[in-house]
Amino acid sequence: MENANYERRLELENEELAEKVHQYQKGIIEIRKYIEDSTGNTDNPKTSTTGDILEVYRKLSELLKIGV
C-alpha cells in the first residue's frame, strides 16, 4: 500500500514537471517569435526599440515565474 502511494505521488510530480516544461517551451517559442517579428529578417532588418527590448525582458520575467 505504501509503495502504491509513493508511486502515485511520483506520477503526480512527473505530471506537474511535464506541465511546467510544456509551459517553458511555449514561453520560449513565444519569445523567439516576438524577437524575430521585432528584428525583421536579413532582407529587411529592423532596429529594436526600447519598448521591444523591455517587452522581451517582461516575457522572460513571466517565464521565470513558472519556476521548477
C-alpha positions in Angstrom: 0.0 0.0 0.0 2.8 2.4 0.9 4.6 1.6 -2.3 1.5 2.3 -4.3 1.1 5.7 -2.6 4.7 6.5 -3.3 4.4 5.6 -7.0 1.3 7.7 -7.3 3.0 10.7 -5.7 5.9 10.3 -8.2 3.4 10.1 -11.1 1.8 13.3 -9.9 5.2 15.0 -9.5 6.2 13.9 -13.0 2.9 15.2 -14.5 3.5 18.6 -12.8 7.1 18.8 -14.1 5.9 17.8 -17.6 3.4 20.6 -17.5 6.0 23.2 -16.4 8.3 22.0 -19.1 5.5 22.4 -21.6 4.8 26.0 -20.3 8.5 26.8 -20.6 8.6 25.5 -24.2 5.5 27.6 -25.1 7.0 30.6 -23.5 10.4 30.2 -25.3 8.6 29.8 -28.6 6.5 32.9 -28.0 9.7 35.0 -27.0 11.6 33.7 -30.1 8.7 34.7 -32.3 8.4 38.1 -30.7 12.2 38.7 -31.2 12.0 37.5 -34.8 9.0 39.7 -35.5 10.6 42.8 -33.9 14.0 42.4 -35.6 12.8 41.7 -39.1 14.8 39.5 -41.4 18.1 39.6 -43.4 16.4 41.3 -46.4 14.5 43.8 -44.2 16.2 44.2 -40.8 14.6 46.4 -38.2 16.2 48.1 -35.2 14.7 47.0 -31.9 13.2 49.8 -29.9 13.5 50.2 -26.1 9.9 49.1 -25.9 10.8 45.9 -27.9 13.7 45.1 -25.5 11.6 45.8 -22.4 8.8 43.5 -23.8 11.4 40.7 -24.2 12.6 41.2 -20.6 8.9 41.2 -19.4 8.2 38.0 -21.2 11.4 36.4 -19.8 10.4 37.5 -16.3 7.0 35.9 -16.7 8.6 32.7 -17.9 10.9 32.6 -14.9 7.9 33.0 -12.5 6.8 29.5 -13.6 9.7 28.0 -11.6 10.6 24.4 -11.3 
